[in-house]
Amino acid sequence: MGFRMKVLFLTHSVDNVGGTIRATLNTASALVDLGHEVEIAAVFRRRREPVFALDDRVTVWPLVDMTRRSGPLAKWRARRPSRLYPPGDTRTAQFHRLTDRRVAEFLAASDADVIVGTRPGLNVYVAGLAPRHAVTVGQEHLFLDHHKPRLRAAIERRYRLLDAVVTVSAADADNYRRRIPSLADRMYFIPNSIPPSPLPPSTGDAKLIMAAGRIESPKRFDVLLKAFAAVHERHPDWRLRIYGSGSQLGKLRDLATRLGLDGAAVFMGQKTPLDTEWVKSSIAASTSRHESFGLTLVEAMDCGLPVVSTACPYGPPEIITDGSDGILTPVNDADAVASGLCRLIENPELRRHMAEAARHTAADYHPEAIGRRYEELFTSLLDRSATPAPRRRRRRPRYRPYPTAQRHTVAATAVDFGAVTLTGRSNLQVTLDGTVHNVEGEVKATDLSEGEWAVTDRGEPVRAGRVDTRALLEVKPMGDALVIPFADRGLLKLRVWRRDDYAEIDDVSWEGAMCTVTGRLMSGRAPHRVLARARDASGTAITIPVEDDGDGRFSATVPTRRLCAAPHPDGNPLRLWDLWLDTDDGEVRLGRFFDDIPRRKHVQRFGTVHTNANRVQPYFTTHNELSIRVKQDQDQVP
């Protein structure tokens, strides 16, 4: 390092989950590790505390703090469209005269040696508003062909004022040079980085495939579901988990139902960090139509997973070496994806070999290596610049940085179904409805009553660090008390169940209007019958015969027509039926308890079948118990 430089990143926000946010925070920390001073100017602040933990060595300045009340002048400016932010950017509508003014003021007062924009509109801001002494760099976290013509025109016109433009894929840099020759001499390629996970890598033994990303059309999770349907037919004991949120979730759930995957494909929602989930899995999958980089792929590889991915533009073919650390397939080819997944499933030795190679590949994307590439680029640009850096300027008083205090967290690791270890703080407690239990390192399920316990420190809920529950996919169910750690809106909790016996559901499937439930009684006792009991004052119960497969295993076909024909009390169109298993020692509630999902209701949903002018849908309750919802469909009543 020639000298200690000061770098300023201009970003949309640091509040939510997103690839650009993660990449910016990773690069900022890497540059600080190399001895440089780094600041981030976040145009918008919408949360009091961001989802990702901020490095307390990096000062983050929110320019438009929407968590605080604005004055009348600021409100007036916020209602007027931006004069500077280019049209065609997906965030253009969010920018206005107030953001123009705040960014202009902040950049004018900055004494940074290097100012970096992190999306096209912000790059235009930097190109026009950065002080003359600063080297200016624009980052492209998407790709040129993604942008609308009006935005591409602004890029061609305004990026000439930047000292450098950095893409996250080599193919996109080449495309820029070819499409906009005037930028050819200032195009660079530096990929995104991911910090190495502190967790041991995946063992590759779990029969689980995982995918992650925004639940939107470009990710083509529909292709993955179709591929997995073929995989599941050949390997019915394998499961698929998809992590993320987005507008296509409902359509994908419906598709999973049509493909008969309700019990095998689970939509897990948005989680961070994801390494605790990657290490549970054995194979990662991506079926995107395009990827500017592929941050989740590198994360999966770092956790020891081979990847089956479409060879889409732009990132995956540059990250994955086909046949070495993963398998590349044509875009929109579900059969090829299924073939790649089955190849890894059916060849455990190949899976392990590719997993090891994947970890070596991921090391090339660790922050230190990527940070040094940025350091070299910034140093070379500063060496070319003849403009001396100005004296230090005072920060304008209206800007208040994000709190720099390090967030204290508590990590949780499931030892087995009976115990959880907590690390990060001492003298913790777990609380439930006024009951307080002191904790010294390990919590045992047998010490707690059934319910959701909050982990606290001196009465205050603690934030969840990494919650590692992979052991729950590997160990056998045991005992009559079990505990599962989980994060609830960032806070650490423990879900405890205590029951004399468990009727554990394996699968729920539809064939026409018949719903078949399979499972096992954990005690191994012989089940006699299933009871569908109405959850109302009528006390109506319908008896359902079971097939006893031995060792407590059973299957029962629910007569949904009988559930629909039962009179609805008080004319209520909705009726709920709870399912119980009758045994020699009493009734046992059907549900799913012995795995790593403490709240199944919102992540695993079953399809709805229309029968006898009713809509019938099995579902998991808030206690992970299985029930059936029957609702009269007024549109189909004769």
FENCOR-V495498 format. One record per run of one state. SS is the DSSP state (~ for helix, > for strand, _ for the rest). FROM is the first residue (numbers start at 1). TO is the last residue. If there is no record, write none. Layout:
BEGIN
ss={SS SS}
from={FROM FROM}
to={TO TO}
END
This chain:
BEGIN
ss={_ > _ ~ _ > _ > _ ~ _ > _ ~ _ > ~ _ > _ ~ _ > _ ~ _ ~ _ > _ ~ _ ~ > _ > _ ~ _ ~ _ > _ ~ _ > _ ~ _ > _ > _ ~ _ > _ > _ ~ _ > _ > _ ~ _ ~ _ ~ _ > _ > _ > _ > _ > _ > ~ _ > _ > _ > _ ~ _ > _ > _ > _ > _ > _ > _ > _ ~ _ ~ _ > _ > _ > _ > _ > _}
from={1 6 12 19 34 37 46 59 66 72 79 81 82 92 95 96 97 109 114 118 120 130 135 141 144 147 149 162 164 168 170 180 181 187 190 208 213 217 220 221 235 239 244 249 259 265 270 275 279 283 287 290 292 295 303 306 311 313 315 316 320 322 323 326 330 334 346 348 364 367 385 401 402 409 417 419 424 428 433 435 440 442 445 448 451 458 460 462 463 469 470 474 481 489 491 499 503 512 514 522 529 535 541 551 553 559 560 566 569 572 574 584 586 592 608 612 614 621 625 633}
to={5 11 18 33 36 45 58 65 71 78 80 81 91 94 95 96 108 113 117 119 129 134 140 143 146 148 161 163 167 169 179 180 186 189 207 212 216 219 220 234 238 243 248 258 264 269 274 278 282 286 289 291 294 302 305 310 312 314 315 319 321 322 325 329 333 345 347 363 366 384 400 401 408 416 418 423 427 432 434 439 441 444 447 450 457 459 461 462 468 469 473 480 488 490 498 502 511 513 521 528 534 540 550 552 558 559 565 568 571 573 583 585 591 607 611 613 620 624 632 638}
END
